[in-house]
Structures are given as structure tokens and as C-alpha cells.
């Protein structure tokens, strides 16, 4: 079992930590995998986190672990969180912000990105509150396009804002774990980039299951399907999804593991 909190990690009134029961589906192997991950970990709705705070938190998490980014997030809120966060960060001195978020790594680059994003949001929306309303009330594709137009915001960051702040159905953010696992299992082509993996998953999985599918797949990657030593190397009984996995790039018979993109093609 995981240390996933009983309360919705995104907080707020929209998600509210409410667990939803979903009926198992049989429309696709991808859905069957998500159903099994939901049984093992959690099934819940997401949404309600303030959009700008979610954006900042996702920037802090880039290229580092939650253990490293969480103290940086807490320190940032302690120093700049009183009043309007976007306005406060737009006016922040970059060296001071960099020192505040140092535990997250790449603090000079991240501090510059956060200040730039804050300035743009204040200029375009006036405040963090108005930006939050835009994210939650505007058509998702339009919000995603707007976010991707911001320097320093990539597809995963945009999708995390849509999911954790907007609570949008049908959004499946793709991080390193999801990208690896989806291709290893054969849910996406072995050479698919992050965007192609996202498109495959969102097409195959019901919208209401994408949110917990994303977080549960990350947990599964940490516990079972790691990059170098997936559990299936220890035998089929070691992995709870072994019967649903194509094991692309994983060769239990000789213990070899390569990125799915490097796996040879096999023809009948």
C-alpha cells in the first residue's frame, strides 16, 4: 500500500478528497490496466488546487523528486503566499526567490521561470484569482493552448494544471514514469514521444479514470515498474500487471532491460 493521503492531494472544494467508485471496464487493455491500478492504489476525483499555485508547484517539481520540491514549495508559500501569490512573485527579487527554492535544484532557472510566469499572468489576468477562474471556466483545449504558449510550460505542466487545478476529465499528464510504462506495456508505440503517449492513453481510457490513472501509474512505476529493475525480472508473480504487459524492452530470461524505443521489432 502507498502513502497516498486519504484527502485529495489537490485539495479545494472541487475535488474535496471525495472517492469515486468506478465500474470495471472491458473496452480496452489500457482501461483494464487502469482499473487494476485503481483497485491497488486509489480511485478519486481531482481538482480544486489554485491554478497559479499548481503551476508554480509543477515548475518546482521539474527534474527533481517530490522530496526535494516539497520543502521549496513550502518555503515559497511562507515567504510569498500572503495576499496574491502571482503579484508577489511578479515583484520578487530573483536572487531572493532562487535562495528560497534552492532545495528544488536548478533554482536559478526555476526562479526566472516562476517570475516570468507571474508577470505574464498579472499582465493578462490581473491576479492569481482571475487566472484560477480562467483555468476552471474556459474550454480545456483553449486553456492548454494558452499554457503551452508560456515559456517554461511544457505539455506535462499544462496537463497537471488542467487536472489538479481545473479537475478536467480526460486529461492524462505524461511524466517519465507514464512515458516508460505505457510504451513498455504496449499501450503506445515503442518510439512514441510524450505527446503521442498522452493521445493514446486519453483515447483508450474513459475520461473519469484519467486523473487517478495518472497518479496510480506513477506509484506503480516507483514500486514495480522502474526504469532499470522492473519487478517482472524476479518472475511473473512479482508484478501485479504481468499478464497485461507486453514487456517491450524487458527480457526476464536474461535480465536485460532497455528503453522500449531500443527494443527490436519482431515479426511473425
Secondary structure by P-SEA (a helix, b strand, c coil): cccccccccccccccccbbbbbccccccaaaaaaaaaaaaccccccccccaaaaaaaaaaaccccaaaaaaaaaaaaaacccccaaaaaaaccaaaaaaaaccccaaaaaaaaaaaaaaaaaaacccaaaaaaaaacccaaaaaaaaaacccccaaaaaaaaacccccccbbbbcaaaaaaaaaaccccccccaaaaaaaaaacccccaaaaaaaaaaaaaaccccccccccccccccccccccccccccccccccccccccbbbbcc
